[in-house]
Amino acid sequence: MVFPESFDKYFQIDNHVGLIKSTHKHAQYLQSRLRSNDIIECAIHEITPFRVLHEAVADDDTFCITALYDEEPVCMFGVSPLIFYDEVHETMNELRMGNIWMLGSNKLNTIRKSFYKTSKKVVNWLSEEFDYLENVVPLSHKKTILWLSLLGFDVGKGIITINNTECVRFVRCAPNIQVSFQ
């Protein structure tokens, strides 16, 4: 996958926010600087920040990017491809589906406007690369839910309980794909 406006080692630079292929050095830097909401989300899924970040870098199938602000890693995000096997028809789903995720530092709070502009471009581009993007977010993370809504994700109304935490599913589909969910 090639991000538009790519040059040199960066996928894009805009308002001091640069996007670059994630490395273990980025993961090492961020793992102890994550926002409390991101640490909570890791705990809900019973996985450590170290494991999430480093496995994403090591997994050849995962698209994993680091956002740098003035060369400092402020978040890592990516998409892990999802494979759906239709047991009724005994076929693999032909949709390009992905589990989208992001973990970041508190520095994101100081660059909200720049990061929003950059993340909007990234999500729009990912929606061209994937037919269907999804994940879950704790219901209590209202700012994250608002941000996801502004980025064009549909947030479900149904509650999903994961390890005693109420979560909601969020989905973004390519324009030609129709999916209904609660």
N, C-alpha and C positions, 0 to 999 in steps of 0.2 A: 504494500500500500504506500502510495506516495502522496504526501499532503501537499495541497496547492501552495504556491509561493515558497516552496522549499529552496534553500540555498545553503551552501557550505555544510556545516554540521547541523544546522537548525532546520526544523520544519517550518518555523515562522518566528518572526520577532515583531512585536507590536506593543508600543507603550512600555518598554522595558521588560515585557514578558516574552521570554523565548521558550520554544518547545523543542525538546531534544530527545533522542532515544535514551531511555532509562538505562542506568548502569547500577551495579551493586554499590558503588560509591554513593550514588544518590539515595539508594535504599538505606544504607548505613546512616547517612546524615539525617534522613527524615524519621527513621523508626523511633527515635527518642524525642521527637519534636512535634508529634501529631496532636491535633486538636482533641479535646476531651471527647467530643462526639464521635470522632473516628476511632478512638480507643474503645469506646463503648460498643461501637458496631463490630469491631474485631472480637470483643468478648462475647457478644451475642452469638456470633458464628463459631465460637470456641477456637479461635485462631489468633496467634500473636501477630503484632505489627511486623516483627522481623520476618516471620514466615510469609505473610501476605506479600510484602514488598519484594523480598528476595526471590520467591517462587515466580512472581510475575516477570521479573527480569530474566530468570533462567528458562522459562517456558517459551519455546520457539513458536508455539501456536498463539500466544497472547501478544496482542498489540499493546505495548507499554511505553508511555511517554512521561517525561518529567517536565514540569513547568518551572522555569528559572526566572526569578525576578532579580535583575542586576547580578546575574550569575549565581544566585543562591537558590538551591532547590526549595520550592514552596509547596509542591504537591507532586504526586505521581498518580497517573490514571491510566486506564486501559480498557480493553475489551477482550474477554476470553470467549472464543467461539463456543456456541452451544450446539450439540447434535441431538436431534429429536428423532427417535425411532417410532414410527407409527405401527403399533402392534396389530391394529385392525387390518391394515393393508400390507403389512410386512415390508415397508419401504422406509428409507431414510428421508427426512424432511429436506426438501430442496431449498428452503428459505435459508438465507445467510443470517443466522441468529447469533446474538452475542450478549454476554453478561457484562454490563458496563459498571465500572467502579472508579472511585477516587478516594485517596487519603491525602490529607494536607496538614500543613502547619498553621499556626495562628497568624502567620504573616499574610495569609490570604485575606484576613479581615482588613488589613491596611491597604490592600490593592484591589478591593472589590470591583470597582468600575472597570479597570483594565482586565482583570481576570474574567469578569462576566463577558466582555467583548470577545476575548480570546476563546473562552469556553463555548460561546455560541457558535463561532466559526468551526471549532473542532466537532461539536455535536452535529452541526449541519453536514459536515464532511463525512462523519461516521455514518450518518443516516443514508448517505449515498453508497457507502461501502457495505453496510449491513441492512437487511430488510427489516430487522426487528432487534431492538435493544431493550434489555430489561434488567431489573434488580429489585431489591426491597430496601426500605429505609424505615427506621423506627418512627412511629407515629409522633413521638415527642419531639422529633427534630424538625420543628416548624420552618426554620430558616432554610434548611436543605430542601424541604418539600416545596417551598416557594421558589427557590432557585431552579429546581428541576422543572417546575411548571413554566417558569419564564423561558427555559431552554426548549420548551415544546414537548415535554414528556406528559403523558396522561397518568395521573395518580389515581389508583383504584380506591374505591370506597370500602371494600371489604377488608376486614382485619385478618392478618396472618400472624399467628403467634409463633415466635421462634425463641426457644429457651426462656419462656415466661415474659417475653417482651412483645408488645403489640407493634406490628410493622404493617406497612402498606406497600403494595407492589407498584412500581412505576414502569411505564412502557413508552417507547417511541418507535413508530413504524414508518417505513418509507411511504411516500405518498400513494403508491399503488397497492399497498397492503392494508387490509381491513382486519382488525382484531378486536373482539369484544371481551372485556373482562370486568370483574367486580372489584 
